[in-house]
Amino acid sequence: MTTEPTLIVATPTPGVLHLTFNRPDVHNAYDTPTFTAFAEQLDRAASDPDIRAIVISARGGKAFSAGFDIHEMAGFDAATMRRAFETRDPVFGRVAAHPLPIIAAIDGICFGAGALLALACDMRIATPGFRFKVTAVGYGCANATWSLPRAVGAPRAKAILMTGQVVGAEEAERIGLVNAVVEASELDAHAIALASAIAGHPPQGIKGIKTLVDGSLTRSPIEGWQAEYDWMIASMTDAPGGGETFGKFLSEHDDHKR
């Protein structure tokens, strides 16, 4: 009998990497081997010129993820627990800082570390069964203090984090926590189509948008415009094929030829 991997790796369309967590019997909780494999796939994608966008999803229909695997963690001593967090927690930052756009396709509960992973992604597509909760306040910790305010604003983020509120799909879409809510049967196709549309554009432009938007909250207006200008000049003059890409765009959109 063949056992399916706990992380399924696929390329459903050119330029799109699809990573699917496959532990539905434990609500797709992240154990060490699965999360390590996930981090390795992210690193490979970052250096693969054929991959231009990433979709993250989970099987089972009930949970994107319930968080880290508490049954595994129950067997950790203090030293092992520290090593686990030192290994796992930086992965969320690596997702947020990844050079490629990453889309989370979320069906069902999105709790704890699952919520942190979803927030680290650039876009989130959910189903009507979406339920979101950052659980850290319940055990005296603070999580998502960097990522959630960027999605919903500081006052809403504080309320969600301080109360441990469960946010449903309708409210999540209203406050900007998710980009869209679609039926579960359409979720993967919708997310992959979005990723494919992104992957169809020149990669230096997509990378520039992600980098500049992510940095915009810490820049003054002058600094923001300057950073955008600097990136534009570099992408058109220094990036491989940058000049040719712009020339092609001009030739395809020259209305004066019509």
N, C-alpha and C positions, 0 to 999 in steps of 0.2 A: 504493500500500500504506500502510495506516494503522499508525503506530507507537503502541503502548500507552504511557501515561505511566509513569514510574518510581515514581510515588506515586499509587495509586488511592484516590479519595475517594468514600465512599458513606454513605448514611443508611439502613441496612437495616431499622430499626424507628424509630418516633417517639422522639425524644430521644437517639438513639445515633449518634455519628459513628464511622465505621469507616475507618481509615487503613491501607492495605496497601502495603508496600514491594514493588516489582515489578522486581527486578534478579536474577532467579534464576540467570542465566548467570554471575554473579560472586558467588554466595552472598549476594545482597542486601547487598553492601558499600555503605556510604554515600558517595556522591560529593557534591561541593559543591551542585550544582543540586537533587538529591533531598533532601538534608538541609535546605537552605534552604526548599524547598517544604513540608517537614514542619513546620518551625518556624513558617512563616506560617499553616498550618492550625491549629496549636495556638493562636496568637494570635487568629485569627478565632473559634474555638470558645469562647474565654474570654469573649468579648463577645456571644455569640449566645444569647439566652434560650431558644431552642428546642433547644439542645444541652445535655444533662445528664450524659452519660457518654461516654467515648471508648474504643474498642478499637483496638489496634495489632497488626498481624499482618504476614506476609510470604508471598509466593507461592513455589512450587517444591517444597516438601516436604522439602528437605534442609537449609535454613538460615533461621533467623530473621534473623541477620546474622553475617557473619564480621568485622564491624568497619568501620572507615573504609577506603576504597578505596586500597590501597597502590600500585596502578598509577598512580592520579591523583597521589598524594603523591610518587611517585618523581620527578615532573617539577617539584616545587616547589623554589625556592631558599629560603634561610633566612628572608627577609622574608615570602615567600608562606606558608611553613609557619607562621610565627608568627601571621599574620593568620587563617589557617585555624583554628588552635586557639583564637584569641581569639573567633572567630565561632561555632565548633561547640561547644566545651566548655560554655559557659553554657546551652546547650539542655537538657542533662541536669538542671540545677538548675531550669530552667523547667518541665520535666515534673514533677519532684517537688513543686514549689510551685504547680502549676496548680490553679485553683479547682475543676476538675471531677475526679471519679475517673477514673483511666486504668488499663485492663486490658491486659496484654500476653498475646497468644495465641502461644505459642512452639512451633514445630515444627522440630526439627533443631538444628543448632549455634547457639550463642549466645555468641560469642566477642568479646573486645575491646570496642569501642564498642557492639556489640550487647548484651553483658552489662551495660554501664553503662546503656543505655536501659531494658532490662528491669528492672533494679534501681530505676530512678527511678520506675517505675510503682507504682500502689497495690496491684495484685494481679497474679499471674502464673499462667496456665494453660498446662500443657505437655503434650506427647505422649510416648510411650515412647521416641522417638528424640531427646529433649532431651539436649543436651550443653552444659555451661556452663563457661566459663573466662575469668578476668580475666588478660589476657596481659602486663600492664605490668611485672611483676617480671622478665620475660625480657629487657627492654631497659633495666633499671635505673630504672624509674619506679614510682610508687605510684598506683593507682586504686581506686575503690570502698571507700575507707577510711571514708566516712561512711555509705554506703548498705548495704553488705553486713552490717556488724555489727547494723544495725537489723532485718535479716531473719533472721539465724541466730545472733546473739550474737557477742561479741568473740572468745572463744577459737577458735571454728570459723572465723570470718572471717579471723583471722590465719593459721591453718593453710592455708586455701584460697588466700589472697593470697600468702603467702610461698613456697608450693611451686609455684604455678601449676597446681594440681590441676584436673583435669577432673571435674566433678560430673555424674553421670547422673541420669535421671529419678527412679528409685526413691529414691536418697539425697536428692535435692532435695526431694521431698515429705516424707520423714522428718524432715529438719532445718528445714522451714518455708521453704525457698527458693522453692518454688512452692506455690500453694494447692491444686492438684489436677492429676492426670495423667489425660488422656482419650485415646481413640483419635484418630488424625489426622483421620479422616473426620468426627469430631464436634467438632473443636476450635473452628472459627469459630462454629458454632451455640451451643456451650456458653458461649463468651465473650460473644457477643451477648446470649444469654438472661440472663446475669449482669448485663450492663450495662443491659439493659432493665428488670430487676427493680429495680436501683438508681435508674434514671431515673424510675420510677413513684412515687417518694417526693418529698415537698416539698424543693425544692433547698436551702433554708436549713438544713434538718436534715442533708443530705448534706455540705454545705460545712462545717458545724460539726463533724461527726464527723471529717472529714479533717483539718481544722485542729487540733482538740484532740488527736487521737491522735498526729499528727505532732509536736506540741509537748510531748507528755507525758513524753518521755524527758529533757527538760531542766528539768522543773518538780518541785518538792517535792509531796508529797501535798496539802498545804494549798493550794498554788498551783494544782494541777490541779483540785481541787474548785471553787475560786473561778473559774477560767477557764471551767469548764463552766457554773457558775451564771450568770456574766455573759453567756455566749453564749445561754443559754436565755432569759433575760429579754429580751435584745436581739432575739432572733429572734421572740419572741412579742409584743413591744410596738413595736419599731422597724422590723422588716423589712416590706416591702409584703405585705399579706395575711396576716401572721403570726397575728394574732388570729383571723381567719376560719378559717385552717387548723387551729388548735388547737380552735376551737369545733366544726368539722366532725368532727374526731377524737373529741371527747367525745360528740357526738350519735350517732356510728356505733358507739361502744363502751360505751354506757351500759347495763350489764347490769340496772340497776334498772328499766328500762322493760319487761323481759321477765317 
